[in-house]
Amino acid sequence: MFTLISLPYAPDALEPVISAQTLGFHHGKHLQGYVNNLNAALPGSGFEGLELEEIVKKASGGIFNNAGQILNHNLYFTQFRAPGQAGGDGKADNAPVGTIAAQIVKQFGSVEAFQAEFVAKGAGLFGSGWVWLSADEKGELVITQEPGAGNPVTKGLKPLLTFDVWEHAYYLDYQNRRPDHLKALWSIVNWEEIERRYTL
Ligand code: MN
């Protein structure tokens, strides 16, 4: 049985970037729905008792979609912090830290160039899906677009950071302005958490 993760911040903590209303639907309704669907589909499937990541690597169809969406949202919701919290200044220059900061500059030239490419790939993904920053086995960073419930673990990559481009992630707050929503997310990324995942 999988359970809904608890959010590591208050429901209104990410405002104005993500409203309490969006967060309430996204976490309490959409993610809860994926958890319920997966729990209902698991008995007799052969995937009972496996870790979520293993299910995502091995399953297809509805089990893959629901397990993938749980894994994706668990990573998504735990990568944010309130603007202005310790380590973040709540502004657009909320910056990467540690070894991942150095790797971003080495590969992309600057944090700004990395962010522009990441947002462009999220904005340019047709339909619903996710844009990901991952690391390969050598620690090289990779940006990928994943449609639907896709997660880069299926390509042997370690997922570090993701922006959800399903409309349910932003439509109440930004309507059709997906690029504006994606740009605003930089101010609430918890770069200490991304560094922790990178160095794990
Ligand atoms: Mn979502």
py3Dmol code that shows the C-alpha trace and the ligand (Angstrom):
import py3Dmol

protein = """\
ATOM      1  CA  MET A   1       0.000   0.000   0.000  1.00  0.00           C
ATOM      2  CA  PHE A   2       1.295   3.394  -0.958  1.00  0.00           C
ATOM      3  CA  THR A   3       0.287   6.503   0.967  1.00  0.00           C
ATOM      4  CA  LEU A   4       0.043  10.183   0.123  1.00  0.00           C
ATOM      5  CA  ILE A   5       3.243  12.038   1.106  1.00  0.00           C
ATOM      6  CA  SER A   6       2.967  14.911   3.570  1.00  0.00           C
ATOM      7  CA  LEU A   7       4.049  18.295   2.293  1.00  0.00           C
ATOM      8  CA  PRO A   8       7.159  19.711   4.036  1.00  0.00           C
ATOM      9  CA  TYR A   9       5.576  23.209   4.162  1.00  0.00           C
ATOM     10  CA  ALA A  10       2.226  24.868   4.891  1.00  0.00           C
ATOM     11  CA  PRO A  11      -0.451  24.821   2.135  1.00  0.00           C
ATOM     12  CA  ASP A  12      -0.018  28.560   1.479  1.00  0.00           C
ATOM     13  CA  ALA A  13       3.782  28.585   1.873  1.00  0.00           C
ATOM     14  CA  LEU A  14       4.559  28.677  -1.852  1.00  0.00           C
ATOM     15  CA  GLU A  15       2.301  31.638  -2.666  1.00  0.00           C
ATOM     16  CA  PRO A  16       2.224  33.591  -4.899  1.00  0.00           C
ATOM     17  CA  VAL A  17       4.084  31.148  -7.176  1.00  0.00           C
ATOM     18  CA  ILE A  18       1.778  28.207  -6.342  1.00  0.00           C
ATOM     19  CA  SER A  19      -1.478  29.170  -4.614  1.00  0.00           C
ATOM     20  CA  ALA A  20      -2.934  27.221  -1.696  1.00  0.00           C
ATOM     21  CA  GLN A  21      -5.870  26.357  -3.955  1.00  0.00           C
ATOM     22  CA  THR A  22      -3.637  24.865  -6.652  1.00  0.00           C
ATOM     23  CA  LEU A  23      -1.601  23.012  -4.044  1.00  0.00           C
ATOM     24  CA  GLY A  24      -4.767  21.670  -2.416  1.00  0.00           C
ATOM     25  CA  PHE A  25      -6.093  20.213  -5.662  1.00  0.00           C
ATOM     26  CA  HIS A  26      -2.711  19.085  -6.954  1.00  0.00           C
ATOM     27  CA  HIS A  27      -1.596  17.279  -3.795  1.00  0.00           C
ATOM     28  CA  GLY A  28      -4.925  16.451  -2.151  1.00  0.00           C
ATOM     29  CA  LYS A  29      -6.914  15.423  -5.252  1.00  0.00           C
ATOM     30  CA  HIS A  30      -4.605  14.617  -8.189  1.00  0.00           C
ATOM     31  CA  LEU A  31      -1.776  12.908  -6.293  1.00  0.00           C
ATOM     32  CA  GLN A  32      -4.232  11.215  -3.923  1.00  0.00           C
ATOM     33  CA  GLY A  33      -6.033   9.890  -6.999  1.00  0.00           C
ATOM     34  CA  TYR A  34      -2.852   8.334  -8.395  1.00  0.00           C
ATOM     35  CA  VAL A  35      -2.168   6.725  -4.987  1.00  0.00           C
ATOM     36  CA  ASN A  36      -5.700   5.309  -4.821  1.00  0.00           C
ATOM     37  CA  ASN A  37      -5.539   4.038  -8.415  1.00  0.00           C
ATOM     38  CA  LEU A  38      -2.194   2.310  -7.919  1.00  0.00           C
ATOM     39  CA  ASN A  39      -3.287   0.664  -4.669  1.00  0.00           C
ATOM     40  CA  ALA A  40      -6.420  -0.615  -6.403  1.00  0.00           C
ATOM     41  CA  ALA A  41      -4.446  -1.979  -9.387  1.00  0.00           C
ATOM     42  CA  LEU A  42      -1.605  -3.697  -7.515  1.00  0.00           C
ATOM     43  CA  PRO A  43      -3.295  -6.840  -6.105  1.00  0.00           C
ATOM     44  CA  GLY A  44      -2.650  -9.719  -8.510  1.00  0.00           C
ATOM     45  CA  SER A  45      -0.479  -7.596 -10.809  1.00  0.00           C
ATOM     46  CA  GLY A  46       2.854  -9.178  -9.900  1.00  0.00           C
ATOM     47  CA  PHE A  47       4.184  -5.799  -8.715  1.00  0.00           C
ATOM     48  CA  GLU A  48       2.991  -6.067  -5.101  1.00  0.00           C
ATOM     49  CA  GLY A  49       5.698  -5.358  -2.558  1.00  0.00           C
ATOM     50  CA  LEU A  50       8.074  -3.628  -4.989  1.00  0.00           C
ATOM     51  CA  GLU A  51       9.544  -0.200  -4.345  1.00  0.00           C
ATOM     52  CA  LEU A  52       7.891   2.583  -6.327  1.00  0.00           C
ATOM     53  CA  GLU A  53      10.978   3.139  -8.503  1.00  0.00           C
ATOM     54  CA  GLU A  54      11.135  -0.566  -9.366  1.00  0.00           C
ATOM     55  CA  ILE A  55       7.483  -0.534 -10.424  1.00  0.00           C
ATOM     56  CA  VAL A  56       8.145   2.487 -12.658  1.00  0.00           C
ATOM     57  CA  LYS A  57      11.116   0.723 -14.267  1.00  0.00           C
ATOM     58  CA  LYS A  58       9.229  -2.528 -14.912  1.00  0.00           C
ATOM     59  CA  ALA A  59       5.523  -1.769 -15.387  1.00  0.00           C
ATOM     60  CA  SER A  60       3.503  -0.521 -18.349  1.00  0.00           C
ATOM     61  CA  GLY A  61      -0.018   0.742 -18.928  1.00  0.00           C
ATOM     62  CA  GLY A  62      -2.102   1.950 -16.011  1.00  0.00           C
ATOM     63  CA  ILE A  63       0.272   0.679 -13.338  1.00  0.00           C
ATOM     64  CA  PHE A  64       3.184   2.540 -14.938  1.00  0.00           C
ATOM     65  CA  ASN A  65       1.105   5.704 -15.316  1.00  0.00           C
ATOM     66  CA  ASN A  66      -0.071   5.803 -11.703  1.00  0.00           C
ATOM     67  CA  ALA A  67       3.253   4.681 -10.171  1.00  0.00           C
ATOM     68  CA  GLY A  68       5.121   7.145 -12.376  1.00  0.00           C
ATOM     69  CA  GLN A  69       2.866   9.992 -11.357  1.00  0.00           C
ATOM     70  CA  ILE A  70       3.380   9.164  -7.654  1.00  0.00           C
ATOM     71  CA  LEU A  71       7.178   9.043  -8.031  1.00  0.00           C
ATOM     72  CA  ASN A  72       7.177  12.244 -10.098  1.00  0.00           C
ATOM     73  CA  HIS A  73       4.972  14.181  -7.686  1.00  0.00           C
ATOM     74  CA  ASN A  74       6.888  12.952  -4.626  1.00  0.00           C
ATOM     75  CA  LEU A  75      10.063  14.406  -6.139  1.00  0.00           C
ATOM     76  CA  TYR A  76       8.240  17.541  -7.315  1.00  0.00           C
ATOM     77  CA  PHE A  77       6.535  18.492  -4.049  1.00  0.00           C
ATOM     78  CA  THR A  78       9.627  17.879  -1.900  1.00  0.00           C
ATOM     79  CA  GLN A  79      11.922  20.081  -4.039  1.00  0.00           C
ATOM     80  CA  PHE A  80      10.273  23.381  -3.085  1.00  0.00           C
ATOM     81  CA  ARG A  81      10.444  25.727  -0.121  1.00  0.00           C
ATOM     82  CA  ALA A  82       8.766  28.974   0.773  1.00  0.00           C
ATOM     83  CA  PRO A  83      10.208  32.058  -0.905  1.00  0.00           C
ATOM     84  CA  GLY A  84      12.509  33.825   1.535  1.00  0.00           C
ATOM     85  CA  GLN A  85      13.194  30.729   3.624  1.00  0.00           C
ATOM     86  CA  ALA A  86      16.734  30.124   4.880  1.00  0.00           C
ATOM     87  CA  GLY A  87      19.049  29.639   1.935  1.00  0.00           C
ATOM     88  CA  GLY A  88      16.582  31.131  -0.526  1.00  0.00           C
ATOM     89  CA  ASP A  89      15.849  34.806  -0.924  1.00  0.00           C
ATOM     90  CA  GLY A  90      12.523  34.417  -2.711  1.00  0.00           C
ATOM     91  CA  LYS A  91      13.795  36.234  -5.759  1.00  0.00           C
ATOM     92  CA  ALA A  92      14.542  35.045  -9.261  1.00  0.00           C
ATOM     93  CA  ASP A  93      18.206  34.787  -8.289  1.00  0.00           C
ATOM     94  CA  ASN A  94      17.497  32.000  -5.777  1.00  0.00           C
ATOM     95  CA  ALA A  95      20.659  30.193  -6.782  1.00  0.00           C
ATOM     96  CA  PRO A  96      22.000  26.633  -6.966  1.00  0.00           C
ATOM     97  CA  VAL A  97      24.507  25.664  -4.290  1.00  0.00           C
ATOM     98  CA  GLY A  98      27.379  23.211  -3.866  1.00  0.00           C
ATOM     99  CA  THR A  99      28.708  20.781  -6.437  1.00  0.00           C
ATOM    100  CA  ILE A 100      25.616  20.969  -8.625  1.00  0.00           C
ATOM    101  CA  ALA A 101      26.041  24.728  -8.959  1.00  0.00           C
ATOM    102  CA  ALA A 102      29.574  24.200 -10.266  1.00  0.00           C
ATOM    103  CA  GLN A 103      28.422  21.427 -12.624  1.00  0.00           C
ATOM    104  CA  ILE A 104      25.614  23.598 -14.030  1.00  0.00           C
ATOM    105  CA  VAL A 105      28.045  26.413 -14.815  1.00  0.00           C
ATOM    106  CA  LYS A 106      30.571  23.953 -16.298  1.00  0.00           C
ATOM    107  CA  GLN A 107      28.033  22.369 -18.658  1.00  0.00           C
ATOM    108  CA  PHE A 108      25.631  25.211 -19.473  1.00  0.00           C
ATOM    109  CA  GLY A 109      27.916  28.244 -19.121  1.00  0.00           C
ATOM    110  CA  SER A 110      25.783  29.966 -16.499  1.00  0.00           C
ATOM    111  CA  VAL A 111      22.806  29.374 -14.211  1.00  0.00           C
ATOM    112  CA  GLU A 112      20.767  31.717 -16.406  1.00  0.00           C
ATOM    113  CA  ALA A 113      21.565  29.722 -19.555  1.00  0.00           C
ATOM    114  CA  PHE A 114      20.619  26.482 -17.792  1.00  0.00           C
ATOM    115  CA  GLN A 115      17.332  27.944 -16.553  1.00  0.00           C
ATOM    116  CA  ALA A 116      16.480  29.291 -20.006  1.00  0.00           C
ATOM    117  CA  GLU A 117      17.047  25.882 -21.627  1.00  0.00           C
ATOM    118  CA  PHE A 118      15.064  24.095 -18.904  1.00  0.00           C
ATOM    119  CA  VAL A 119      12.101  26.471 -19.206  1.00  0.00           C
ATOM    120  CA  ALA A 120      12.199  26.292 -23.026  1.00  0.00           C
ATOM    121  CA  LYS A 121      12.048  22.499 -22.890  1.00  0.00           C
ATOM    122  CA  GLY A 122       9.151  22.621 -20.422  1.00  0.00           C
ATOM    123  CA  ALA A 123       7.288  25.240 -22.429  1.00  0.00           C
ATOM    124  CA  GLY A 124       7.900  23.343 -25.663  1.00  0.00           C
ATOM    125  CA  LEU A 125       6.660  19.961 -24.446  1.00  0.00           C
ATOM    126  CA  PHE A 126       3.450  19.266 -26.354  1.00  0.00           C
ATOM    127  CA  GLY A 127       0.570  18.283 -24.079  1.00  0.00           C
ATOM    128  CA  SER A 128       0.993  16.921 -20.551  1.00  0.00           C
ATOM    129  CA  GLY A 129       4.308  15.825 -19.095  1.00  0.00           C
ATOM    130  CA  TRP A 130       7.419  16.788 -17.188  1.00  0.00           C
ATOM    131  CA  VAL A 131      10.765  18.455 -17.833  1.00  0.00           C
ATOM    132  CA  TRP A 132      13.619  16.908 -15.841  1.00  0.00           C
ATOM    133  CA  LEU A 133      17.146  17.627 -14.749  1.00  0.00           C
ATOM    134  CA  SER A 134      18.940  14.324 -14.130  1.00  0.00           C
ATOM    135  CA  ALA A 135      22.451  13.007 -13.686  1.00  0.00           C
ATOM    136  CA  ASP A 136      24.052  10.133 -15.555  1.00  0.00           C
ATOM    137  CA  GLU A 137      26.418   7.623 -13.911  1.00  0.00           C
ATOM    138  CA  LYS A 138      29.356  10.024 -14.409  1.00  0.00           C
ATOM    139  CA  GLY A 139      27.554  12.940 -12.764  1.00  0.00           C
ATOM    140  CA  GLU A 140      26.943  14.715 -16.063  1.00  0.00           C
ATOM    141  CA  LEU A 141      23.689  16.665 -16.097  1.00  0.00           C
ATOM    142  CA  VAL A 142      20.959  15.971 -18.652  1.00  0.00           C
ATOM    143  CA  ILE A 143      17.714  17.845 -19.385  1.00  0.00           C
ATOM    144  CA  THR A 144      14.945  15.634 -20.766  1.00  0.00           C
ATOM    145  CA  GLN A 145      11.295  16.007 -21.709  1.00  0.00           C
ATOM    146  CA  GLU A 146       9.015  13.197 -20.576  1.00  0.00           C
ATOM    147  CA  PRO A 147       5.412  12.944 -21.822  1.00  0.00           C
ATOM    148  CA  GLY A 148       2.613  11.742 -19.540  1.00  0.00           C
ATOM    149  CA  ALA A 149       3.939  10.034 -16.420  1.00  0.00           C
ATOM    150  CA  GLY A 150       7.504   9.598 -17.685  1.00  0.00           C
ATOM    151  CA  ASN A 151      10.472   9.580 -15.331  1.00  0.00           C
ATOM    152  CA  PRO A 152      14.163   9.479 -16.352  1.00  0.00           C
ATOM    153  CA  VAL A 153      14.819   6.446 -14.099  1.00  0.00           C
ATOM    154  CA  THR A 154      13.544   4.393 -17.054  1.00  0.00           C
ATOM    155  CA  LYS A 155      16.602   5.674 -19.008  1.00  0.00           C
ATOM    156  CA  GLY A 156      19.065   4.837 -16.229  1.00  0.00           C
ATOM    157  CA  LEU A 157      19.301   8.454 -15.099  1.00  0.00           C
ATOM    158  CA  LYS A 158      19.065   9.840 -11.549  1.00  0.00           C
ATOM    159  CA  PRO A 159      16.240  12.412 -11.338  1.00  0.00           C
ATOM    160  CA  LEU A 160      17.187  15.638  -9.529  1.00  0.00           C
ATOM    161  CA  LEU A 161      14.696  18.393 -10.364  1.00  0.00           C
ATOM    162  CA  THR A 162      11.413  18.475 -12.248  1.00  0.00           C
ATOM    163  CA  PHE A 163       8.769  20.958 -13.370  1.00  0.00           C
ATOM    164  CA  ASP A 164       5.272  19.557 -13.881  1.00  0.00           C
ATOM    165  CA  VAL A 165       3.764  20.894 -17.103  1.00  0.00           C
ATOM    166  CA  TRP A 166       0.367  19.210 -16.765  1.00  0.00           C
ATOM    167  CA  GLU A 167      -2.235  21.990 -16.786  1.00  0.00           C
ATOM    168  CA  HIS A 168      -3.439  20.952 -13.310  1.00  0.00           C
ATOM    169  CA  ALA A 169      -0.087  22.243 -11.969  1.00  0.00           C
ATOM    170  CA  TYR A 170      -0.675  25.853 -13.006  1.00  0.00           C
ATOM    171  CA  TYR A 171      -4.016  26.510 -14.696  1.00  0.00           C
ATOM    172  CA  LEU A 172      -5.826  28.033 -11.693  1.00  0.00           C
ATOM    173  CA  ASP A 173      -2.996  30.538 -11.185  1.00  0.00           C
ATOM    174  CA  TYR A 174      -1.563  31.108 -14.664  1.00  0.00           C
ATOM    175  CA  GLN A 175      -4.231  29.821 -17.107  1.00  0.00           C
ATOM    176  CA  ASN A 176      -2.490  29.336 -20.480  1.00  0.00           C
ATOM    177  CA  ARG A 177       0.735  31.107 -19.441  1.00  0.00           C
ATOM    178  CA  ARG A 178       2.865  27.995 -18.915  1.00  0.00           C
ATOM    179  CA  PRO A 179       6.226  29.733 -19.562  1.00  0.00           C
ATOM    180  CA  ASP A 180       5.465  32.420 -16.940  1.00  0.00           C
ATOM    181  CA  HIS A 181       4.615  29.721 -14.402  1.00  0.00           C
ATOM    182  CA  LEU A 182       7.813  27.792 -15.141  1.00  0.00           C
ATOM    183  CA  LYS A 183       9.974  30.929 -14.806  1.00  0.00           C
ATOM    184  CA  ALA A 184       8.343  31.747 -11.457  1.00  0.00           C
ATOM    185  CA  LEU A 185       9.158  28.290 -10.068  1.00  0.00           C
ATOM    186  CA  TRP A 186      12.879  29.163  -9.842  1.00  0.00           C
ATOM    187  CA  SER A 187      12.147  31.353  -6.823  1.00  0.00           C
ATOM    188  CA  ILE A 188      10.892  28.401  -4.747  1.00  0.00           C
ATOM    189  CA  VAL A 189      13.345  25.653  -5.750  1.00  0.00           C
ATOM    190  CA  ASN A 190      15.121  24.253  -2.689  1.00  0.00           C
ATOM    191  CA  TRP A 191      18.623  23.957  -4.127  1.00  0.00           C
ATOM    192  CA  GLU A 192      19.945  22.311  -0.946  1.00  0.00           C
ATOM    193  CA  GLU A 193      17.532  19.442  -1.657  1.00  0.00           C
ATOM    194  CA  ILE A 194      18.632  19.244  -5.327  1.00  0.00           C
ATOM    195  CA  GLU A 195      22.279  19.167  -4.190  1.00  0.00           C
ATOM    196  CA  ARG A 196      21.409  16.399  -1.692  1.00  0.00           C
ATOM    197  CA  ARG A 197      19.866  14.295  -4.485  1.00  0.00           C
ATOM    198  CA  TYR A 198      22.861  14.973  -6.769  1.00  0.00           C
ATOM    199  CA  THR A 199      25.417  13.876  -4.166  1.00  0.00           C
ATOM    200  CA  LEU A 200      23.399  10.917  -2.838  1.00  0.00           C
TER     201      LEU A 200
END
"""
ligand_1 = """\
1
MN
Mn 0.865 17.096 -11.398
"""
view = py3Dmol.view(width=600, height=400)
view.addModel(protein, "pdb")
view.setStyle({"model": 0}, {"cartoon": {"style": "trace"}})
view.addModel(ligand_1, "xyz")
view.setStyle({"model": 1}, {"stick": {}})
view.zoomTo()
view.show()
